[in-house]
Amino acid sequence: MSRRNSSILLLLFVILVVEIIIIAPKEVGVPPESAKTTLNPKVPAGSGEVIQGVQSVGATAQGKEWELWADKAHRAKPDQDLSIERVKVKFYASSGVVYTVTGNAGKVFPTASGINDVTVTGNVITRSSNGHVFKTETMFYDSKKKKLSSPSHVEMTSPPDKNGGEMVLTGGNMFADLGTNEIEINKDVRAKKKIKDGKIAQINSNRAVFNGRNKMANFFGDVVLDLDTMRVTGPEAKFAYDPKMESLESVLVAGGVRVTDTDKFATSKTVSVNFKDDKVIFNGAPRVVQNGDELMGDEIVLIDGGRKIQVSNARAQLDPSSLEGKSITTGDFGGSSEENPGASRAEKKN
């Protein structure tokens, strides 16, 4: 081979090496050896950098706050927001609770504290480690407040209890405090829950509060509880579970309550709807009105769907038209009376 041909081949080889090392990566925007590296968004990236297979961690001296995975990340300039695609983020809360958020896209925002804020958007699903599932369009993590929030419509499903009754709920927005693990849903809250014997309890309110550690469920503001033909209204309601938190036993409505049914209405300071024993218990100046008869006492209990009424220390005002053909004795309310030691108790059977 002539010296001239050797020189030409050497020149071509040098040009090929330069193209592979320098030109090709500029076209792609990512050095080939960095295609699957772990990215820390605090470290400035090159202009127009695109990274495949991203993993990132937000941590302080106290431990990890979040851990993020994404199929792809892009940042146009150093120190700008990091755009991410097909995202999964685990947020680590107090008491070992974890909130896992997935979505189509998102961003990581640099902050002065060094722990970045994170937004996930598009078909967002958030799961708490105790089984609550929230569906939203957006979820934002505020690293300063240690809170997750979604500003728009939210759908929640709670884990089922041993009776198979999960709660399904909708609301206008949600907040989750990672310090207290309280999850708050606001604006036109509507919920349904299957309870004992296949019955459905429906509850509406202005606000609902849940917990990421257990099955606590509280409702506040213009609460309306519908169960069969009975409606209970009041300022707040609290769901009470058995000691093992396996099944819903009752709902306590408090703060001044009104109950309406097909043939009666009642008022009291509190009403406990006991699903386990099929009782409705009125306390705090209870008053029941049925068919023109008014019944008062220290405690009034509706049993078996209201077909039986028990009253402690009964005081009754009876409609004279309802007395025809009846024999009335002290403590009676349209039927036979029964006495218990230490208390006067009236009982009425419909």
Secondary structure, 3 states (H helix, E strand, C coil): CCHHHHHHHHHHHHHHHHHHHHHHHHHHCCCHHHCCCCCCCCCCCCCCEEEEEEEEEEEECCEEEEEEEEEEEEECCCCCCEEEEEEEEEEECHHHCEEEEEEEEEEEECCCCCCCEEEEEEEEEEEECCCCEEEEEEEEEECCCCEEEECCCEEEECCCCCCCCCEEEEECEEEEECCCCEEEEEEEEEEEEECHHHCEEEEEEEEEEEECCCCCEEEEEEEEEEECCEEEEEEEEEEEECCCCCCEEEEEEEEEEEEECCCEEEEEEEEEEECCCCEEEEECCCEEEECCEEEECCEEEEECCCCEEEEECCEEECCHHHCCCCCCCCCCCCCCEEEECCEEEEEEEC
